[in-house]
């Protein structure tokens, strides 16, 4: 009688039937997550660097009423929400931006359209946390 011990098969040989599908699914999920994350980063960075946002931030920092209510400097304080469309040579921006000064926090609302590099602003409005609202385009037509 031969009582020799047989070597135990390796990990892969014992577990390939479940490891292969799980590994494949995880790979697909990681690649999908990277793809969605890169699209999100691209869109948010495009809105952060947009001309309408820069123009509106400069405009509110030079408005004495807003600076008096919020304190200076007034800066973006979080993620920009909204949409930025660019089709051929026509652009449109509709954004909601959290902002903060040294005294108060608020929200900046921007609506603008452009043909080429010429922007037309339909709305630049600031709502400060204690419900004060300042419309920066009351008597200002761009």
N, C-alpha and C positions, 0 to 999 in steps of 0.2 A: 504494500500500500504506500502510495506516494503522498505525503502530507506537506508538500511544498506550498508556501504562501504565494499567491499571485499578487503582483503589484496592483495597487489601486489605481484606476484611471484618473487622469488629471482633472482639474477643475472644469476646463472648457468642455471636455468630453462628457462630463456628468451633467453640465448645466446649459449646454448650447441651445437646447430647445426653448428655453424661456429667455436667456440672455440676449440672443440675437434680435427677437422682436422688440424687447424693452430697450435695448441699445439703439436700435433704428428709430424707434418712436422718440426717444430722448434727443437724438441728433436732429431730427426734424423739428422738434419743439425749440431747441436752442437756436437753430438757424432762423426759424420764423421769428423768435423773440429779438434776435439781432436785427433782422430786416425791419420789423415794426419799430424798434427803438431808433434805428437810423433815420427812418422817415419822420418820426416824431421830432427828433433832434433837428433835422433839416428844416422842418416847417417852423418850429419855434425860434430857431436862430434867424430865419428869414424875417419873421415878424419883429424880433428884437432889434434887428439892424435896419429896419425899414425907415424910409424918409418921413412918412406921416408920424411915426412915433417920436423920432428925433425932433421934428418940427413942433409937435404938441408939447413935449417936455420943455423945450426952449421957451415956448410961448407961456406956459404956466409959471416958469421960473422968472419971467419978466413982468408978470401981472401983479401989481401991488396988492390987490384985494386977496388973491389966493395966497401970496407970500405972507400977508398979515395973518390970515387964518391958519395956515399950515406950518409956517416957519420955513426957513431957507437953509440949505438947498432942498428942493423937492426932487426925489429920485424914484425910479421904478422899484417896486418892492414885491416882486413875485413873478409868476408866470403870466405872460400875455395870453388872453383868451380871445377867440374870435376867428376871423378868416381873412386871408390875403389871397386874392385871385389875380392871376396874370395870364391873360389870353392875348396872344400876338402882341400888340402894342398898347392894349388897354389893361389897366390895373384897377383893382378896387380893394379897399381895406375897411374892415369893420371890426374894431378892437375894443376890448375892455381891459384896462391895465390897472393893477393895484399900485398906488403911489403912497409915498410917505414923506413928510417934512419933519422938522425938529419938534413941532407941537402936535400935529394931527396926522391921521392916515385918511386916505380917500381912494376914490376910483376915478380914473380918467376914461372917458368914452370918446372914441374917434371914428368918424365915418368920412371916407375920402375916396375920390376916383381920380384916375390919371389917364391921359393919352400922351404917350411918349414920356417925357420927364416933367410935364406940367401937371401938378396936383391941384385939385379943387376940393376944398374942405366943406363938407355938409354939416359936420358936427365936431366940435371940440368942447367937451363939457366935463366939469369936475364936480363930483358929489363927495363932500367931506363927511366924515363919519357921523357928526351930529346933525346930519340932514341939511346942511347948507349946500346949495347948488349954485355954481357959477358957470354961465354959458359964455365962452370966450369968442363966439362968433356973432354976438348980438348986433354989433354995428361994424363988423369987420368982414368984408367980402373979399376972398382971395381969388 
